[in-house]
Amino acid sequence: MNTPRLLTFIGKCFSTSFWEDDEMIFTWITENLVNWRQVVYTASNHFVLPALWSTSHANGLIGMMPVDLQIFIERIRSWNLERNKIIINQTAELVAVLNQVGIEPVILKGVGHLLSGLYVDLADRMVADLDIMVPWASLPCTVRELKKIGYQYKRKDIDIDWEKAKHDLPLTCPGHPLRVEIHVRPVTKTCKDILPVDEVWNESELRSMGAGRYRIMSPTHLMLHNMVHSQIEHKSCFMGMIPFRQLYDLYRMIQKNYDIIDWPHIHGLLLSERFVLPFGLYFDMLGRFFHPRVQLKGERPLTVRVSWIQISLLARFRLLIILRLLLARVFHYCILIVQFHISVQERKRIVKRLQDPGWIWDHGAALVEIFKTT
């Protein structure tokens, strides 16, 4: 089974409980067309393996899996459940501290999804960072209050270009699993017209966590944030990558919030010249991997069809992905060299970063990750 076919199988496993007329995965299993080792490997690489446990219980597939696989996935699910409970406690502590100084943060991305009950099971989502958003004027106060309870910058003496950046440097705290990224806007300024920060705050929903108060973005903004973060900011569309975990998040958002999402606004963005490729391709993959009913109606533009062919080829041939990522990295470094020679400010910033072992280490780690890409 190649990667697109494996992801299709996993996506159908996640969606079958919602669409009773989909018999494809049952046929694949009964006819022994499924390589379970490859399924585990692919689901692990995309950080969705814990979700396979809860969804397979919900749709009755768990009994069709090999017994040793059931035991293995259940252990992974149990470990991630315990970790997510610790993450919820970490978030509750942070929210309580900020509430004391009058700040009600917006909880973004993975942790926000956990708190909003987006998934079948609390263990479904694997989380790497705790992303919060506070008003720009509250950023110094937020950092100060978090430092009082043990948080510190992981790396120091790095200047942030707030014309481009959307969040502060990460903060870590001994004994807590997640680093904290404090955002002052949901997306970079290049996409501020899609998610205006004032609009996000005004339409956010106030929630409670014990005595603590925090906010979650509105369903439409959650969906837009997912699309922008994956396809534009992480450049999944242009790098030929399949952002399967983000697609699963989007699928769950549609399942949970379909009736209250501003679909005319979403459709308007999809039809715009600027976003027809990244967002159109995103929804095309959503329909392919999960179910055609979540695929937007209408004929797919030629650019979307060509991009899907390109992604399919990249997914089948690992070397092509590695070469493409390496070329993108080389292009990025070439841009830095040009900036170094034409801008005094950029020259100072680059020299400062080159003197930081952490920055060099992170770039080395990024290059290593390229060769782990599947």
C-alpha positions in Angstrom: 0.0 0.0 0.0 1.4 3.4 -1.0 1.1 6.4 1.3 -2.0 8.0 -0.3 -3.8 4.6 -0.1 -2.7 4.1 3.5 -3.9 7.6 4.4 -7.2 6.9 2.6 -7.6 3.7 4.7 -6.8 5.5 8.0 -9.2 8.4 7.0 -12.0 6.0 6.3 -11.4 4.3 9.6 -11.9 7.7 11.3 -15.0 8.6 9.3 -16.9 5.3 8.9 -18.9 5.8 12.2 -20.3 9.0 10.6 -21.1 7.5 7.1 -22.8 4.1 7.4 -22.8 3.6 3.6 -19.0 3.4 3.3 -18.0 -0.3 3.1 -14.6 0.2 1.6 -12.5 -0.4 4.7 -14.5 -3.5 5.6 -13.8 -4.9 2.2 -10.1 -4.2 2.4 -9.8 -5.9 5.8 -11.8 -9.0 5.0 -9.9 -9.5 1.7 -6.5 -9.1 3.6 -5.5 -6.0 1.6 -4.3 -4.1 4.7 -0.7 -4.1 5.8 -1.2 -3.3 9.5 2.5 -2.6 10.1 2.4 0.1 7.4 -0.8 1.5 8.9 0.8 1.8 12.3 3.9 3.4 10.8 2.0 5.9 8.8 -0.5 6.8 11.5 2.4 7.3 14.0 4.3 9.6 11.5 1.3 11.8 11.2 0.6 11.7 15.0 -2.9 10.2 14.7 -2.3 6.7 16.1 -4.2 7.3 19.4 -7.3 8.4 17.5 -7.4 5.0 15.7 -8.3 3.3 19.0 -11.4 5.4 19.9 -12.7 5.7 16.3 -12.3 1.9 15.8 -14.2 1.2 18.9 -17.0 3.6 17.8 -17.4 2.0 14.3 -16.8 -1.6 15.3 -13.5 -2.0 13.5 -11.5 -2.8 16.6 -12.6 -6.5 16.5 -11.3 -6.9 12.9 -7.7 -5.8 13.9 -5.0 -8.3 15.0 -5.1 -8.8 18.8 -1.5 -7.7 19.3 -2.2 -4.5 17.3 -5.2 -3.8 19.6 -3.0 -4.2 22.7 -0.3 -1.9 21.2 -2.7 0.9 20.2 -4.5 0.7 23.5 -1.2 1.2 25.3 -0.3 4.2 23.1 -3.8 5.6 23.8 -3.4 5.2 27.6 0.0 6.9 27.6 -1.4 9.8 25.6 -4.5 10.1 27.7 -2.4 10.5 30.9 -0.2 13.1 29.1 -3.2 15.1 27.9 -4.6 15.1 31.5 -1.3 16.6 32.6 -1.5 19.1 29.8 -5.0 20.1 30.8 -3.7 20.7 34.4 -0.8 22.8 33.0 -3.3 24.9 31.0 -5.6 25.4 34.0 -2.7 26.6 36.1 -1.7 29.1 33.3 -5.2 30.3 32.9 -5.7 30.9 36.6 -2.5 32.9 36.8 -3.4 35.1 33.9 -7.0 35.6 35.2 -5.5 37.1 38.4 -4.2 40.0 36.3 -7.4 40.4 34.2 -6.2 38.4 31.1 -8.6 35.8 29.5 -6.3 34.1 26.9 -7.5 32.5 23.7 -6.3 28.9 23.7 -5.2 28.0 20.2 -4.7 24.8 18.1 -4.2 21.4 19.7 -4.9 22.3 23.4 -7.8 24.5 22.3 -9.3 21.5 20.4 -8.9 19.3 23.5 -10.7 21.8 25.7 -13.5 22.3 23.2 -14.3 18.6 23.0 -13.5 18.3 19.4 -12.5 14.6 19.5 -14.2 11.4 20.3 -11.7 10.8 23.1 -9.4 13.1 25.1 -6.5 10.8 24.1 -7.1 11.3 20.3 -4.9 14.4 19.9 -1.1 14.5 20.3 0.1 17.9 21.3 3.5 19.5 21.2 3.0 23.1 22.2 0.6 25.2 24.4 -0.4 28.1 22.2 -2.2 31.0 23.7 -3.2 34.4 22.4 -3.3 37.6 24.5 -3.8 41.3 23.5 -0.6 43.0 22.3 -0.7 45.4 25.3 -0.8 42.4 27.7 2.2 40.6 26.3 4.8 42.0 28.8 2.4 41.3 31.7 1.8 37.8 30.5 5.5 37.0 30.3 6.1 38.5 33.7 3.4 36.5 35.4 4.5 33.2 33.8 8.1 33.8 34.9 6.8 34.2 38.4 5.7 30.5 38.4 8.8 29.1 36.8 8.6 29.7 33.1 11.7 30.9 31.3 12.7 31.6 27.7 14.3 28.5 26.1 16.5 30.8 24.1 17.5 34.3 25.0 18.9 37.4 23.3 17.0 36.9 20.0 15.3 39.8 18.4 11.8 39.2 17.2 10.7 40.9 14.0 7.1 41.7 14.9 6.4 42.8 11.4 6.6 39.1 10.5 6.2 37.2 13.7 2.9 36.3 15.4 4.2 34.9 18.7 6.9 35.5 21.3 9.8 33.1 21.9 8.8 29.8 23.5 8.7 29.6 27.3 9.4 26.3 29.2 8.9 25.3 32.8 10.5 22.3 34.6 7.9 19.7 35.4 5.5 20.7 32.6 5.3 18.8 29.3 4.6 21.6 26.9 6.4 24.8 26.0 4.2 27.9 25.9 4.0 30.1 22.8 2.3 33.5 23.5 0.6 34.8 20.4 -0.4 38.4 19.8 -2.2 37.6 16.6 -3.6 34.3 15.2 -1.8 34.4 11.9 1.2 36.3 10.4 0.5 39.7 8.9 0.5 38.3 5.4 -2.9 36.6 6.2 -4.3 39.2 8.6 -7.1 40.0 6.2 -8.4 36.4 6.6 -8.3 36.4 10.4 -8.3 40.0 11.7 -7.2 40.0 15.3 -10.0 42.3 16.5 -12.6 40.2 14.8 -11.2 37.0 16.3 -11.3 38.5 19.8 -14.8 39.9 19.4 -16.3 36.6 18.1 -14.3 34.3 20.5 -16.3 32.2 22.9 -15.8 32.5 26.7 -15.3 29.2 28.5 -14.6 28.1 32.0 -12.2 25.7 33.5 -13.0 25.3 37.2 -12.7 28.9 38.4 -10.6 29.9 35.4 -11.8 31.7 32.3 -10.4 31.3 28.8 -11.6 31.8 25.2 -11.9 29.6 22.1 -12.1 31.0 18.6 -15.5 30.8 16.9 -16.2 27.7 14.7 -15.6 29.6 11.5 -12.4 31.2 12.8 -11.2 27.8 14.0 -11.7 26.4 10.5 -9.9 29.3 8.8 -7.0 29.2 11.3 -6.6 25.5 10.5 -6.5 26.1 6.8 -4.1 29.1 6.9 -1.8 27.5 9.5 -1.4 24.3 7.5 -1.5 25.3 3.9 0.0 28.8 3.9 2.1 29.3 7.1 3.5 25.7 7.1 3.5 25.8 3.2 2.1 22.2 3.0 0.5 23.1 -0.3 3.6 24.5 -1.9 5.9 21.8 -0.5 3.7 19.0 -1.8 3.1 17.6 1.7 0.0 15.9 3.1 -0.9 17.5 6.4 -3.0 14.6 7.6 -3.3 15.5 11.3 -4.6 19.0 10.4 -7.0 17.5 7.9 -8.4 15.2 10.6 -8.8 18.3 12.8 -10.7 20.0 10.0 -12.8 17.0 9.4 -13.8 16.9 13.1 -14.6 20.6 13.0 -17.0 20.1 10.1 -18.6 17.2 11.8 -19.2 19.1 15.0 -19.9 22.6 13.8 -21.4 22.2 10.3 -24.6 24.1 11.0 -22.9 27.1 12.6 -19.9 27.6 10.2 -20.2 30.6 7.9 -20.0 28.5 4.7 -20.7 31.5 2.3 -17.5 33.1 3.7 -15.5 29.9 3.3 -16.7 29.4 -0.3 -15.8 33.0 -1.1 -12.2 32.4 0.0 -12.1 29.1 -2.0 -13.2 30.9 -5.1 -10.7 33.8 -4.8 -7.7 33.7 -7.0 -5.3 34.0 -4.1 -6.6 30.9 -2.2 -8.1 28.7 -4.9 -5.0 26.5 -5.0 -4.0 26.1 -1.3 -7.6 25.9 0.1 -9.1 24.1 -2.9 -6.4 21.4 -2.7 -6.9 21.1 1.1 -10.6 20.4 0.7 -9.9 18.1 -2.2 -7.6 16.0 0.1 -10.3 16.1 2.8 -12.8 14.5 0.5 -10.3 11.9 -0.8 -9.1 10.8 2.6 -12.3 11.0 4.7 -15.5 11.2 2.7 -16.7 12.8 -0.5 -19.6 14.4 1.5 -17.2 16.9 3.1 -15.7 17.8 -0.3 -16.9 21.1 -1.6 -19.2 20.9 -4.6 -18.2 22.0 -8.1 -15.6 21.1 -10.6 -12.1 21.1 -9.2 -9.9 23.8 -10.8 -7.1 22.5 -13.1 -4.4 23.8 -10.7 -5.9 21.7 -7.9 -6.0 18.6 -10.0 -2.4 19.1 -11.2 -1.3 19.7 -7.6 -2.9 16.5 -6.4 -1.1 14.5 -9.1 2.2 16.1 -7.9 1.5 15.3 -4.2 0.6 11.7 -5.1 3.9 11.3 -6.9 5.8 12.9 -4.0 4.1 10.6 -1.5 5.0 7.5 -3.6 8.6 8.4 -4.0 10.3 9.4 -0.7 13.5 10.7 -2.5 11.4 13.3 -4.3 10.1 14.7 -1.0 13.7 14.8 0.4 15.0 16.6 -2.7 12.1 19.1 -2.7 12.6 19.9 1.0 16.4 20.3 0.6 15.9 22.6 -2.4 13.5 24.7 -0.3 16.0 24.9 2.5 18.8 26.0 0.1 16.5 28.6 -1.4 15.8 29.9 2.1 19.5 30.2 2.9 20.1 32.0 -0.5 17.5 34.6 0.6 19.3 35.1 3.9 22.6 35.7 2.0 20.9 38.3 -0.2 19.4 40.0 2.8 22.8 40.0 4.6 24.3 42.0 1.8 21.5 44.6 1.2 20.2 45.3 4.7 22.3 46.4 7.7 19.5 45.5 10.1 19.1 42.0 8.6 22.9 41.6 8.7 23.0 42.3 12.4 20.1 39.9 13.0 21.7 37.1 11.0 25.1 37.6 12.7 23.4 37.5 16.1 21.6 34.3 15.2 24.8 32.7 13.9 26.4 33.3 17.3 23.5 31.5 19.0 24.2 27.7 19.4 20.5 27.1 19.8 19.7 28.6 16.4 22.4 26.5 14.7 21.2 23.4 16.6 17.6 23.9 15.5 18.6 24.3 11.9 20.7 21.1 12.1 17.7 19.3 13.6 15.5 20.6 10.8 17.8 19.2 8.2 17.9 15.8 10.0 14.1 15.8 10.1 14.0 16.1 6.3 15.6 12.7 6.0 13.0 11.2 8.3 10.2 12.5 6.1 7.9 9.8 4.6 
